Amino acid sequence: MAKKRKGARVQVILECTEHKKSGKPGTSRYVTYKNRKNTTQRLELKKYNSILNKVTIHKEIK
């Protein structure tokens, strides 16, 4: 079991935006943390997609 975190830091999941359009099976997801007080919008980071073999934009999903 994961322990509950108190405070402003929360765990978020980033999912590739280009992977769905490519039609290839599978998903590219990353797990990271963000400070809820400083970053109120959803995260958008450039991360490596191993299925597409290139760096793509990954957006935070709920």
C-alpha positions in Angstrom: 0.0 0.0 0.0 1.2 3.5 -0.8 1.2 5.9 2.1 -0.9 9.1 1.9 1.1 12.2 1.4 0.1 15.4 3.2 0.8 18.8 1.8 1.0 20.4 -1.6 2.8 17.6 -3.6 0.6 15.2 -5.6 1.3 12.3 -7.9 0.3 12.9 -11.5 0.2 10.7 -14.6 1.5 12.0 -18.0 0.2 10.4 -21.2 1.5 10.8 -24.8 -0.7 13.0 -27.0 0.7 11.7 -30.4 0.5 8.0 -29.6 -3.3 7.8 -30.0 -3.1 9.4 -33.4 -0.4 7.0 -34.6 -2.7 4.0 -34.3 0.0 1.8 -32.8 -1.0 -0.5 -29.8 0.0 0.4 -26.2 0.5 3.6 -24.4 3.3 5.8 -23.2 2.8 7.0 -19.7 5.1 8.6 -17.0 4.4 9.1 -13.3 5.7 12.2 -11.6 4.9 14.7 -8.8 3.9 18.3 -8.9 3.4 21.0 -6.4 -0.3 21.8 -6.4 0.1 25.3 -5.0 2.7 26.5 -7.5 1.4 24.6 -10.6 -2.4 24.9 -10.8 -2.7 24.1 -14.5 -2.2 20.6 -16.0 1.5 19.7 -16.7 2.8 19.4 -20.3 6.3 18.0 -20.6 8.4 16.6 -23.5 9.3 13.0 -22.7 10.6 10.1 -24.7 8.1 7.7 -26.3 9.8 4.3 -26.7 7.1 3.0 -29.1 7.4 5.9 -31.5 11.2 6.2 -30.8 11.0 10.0 -30.5 10.4 12.8 -27.9 6.7 13.8 -27.8 4.5 16.0 -25.6 3.0 14.2 -22.6 0.0 15.8 -20.9 -1.4 15.3 -17.4 -4.4 13.0 -17.3 -7.0 12.8 -14.5 
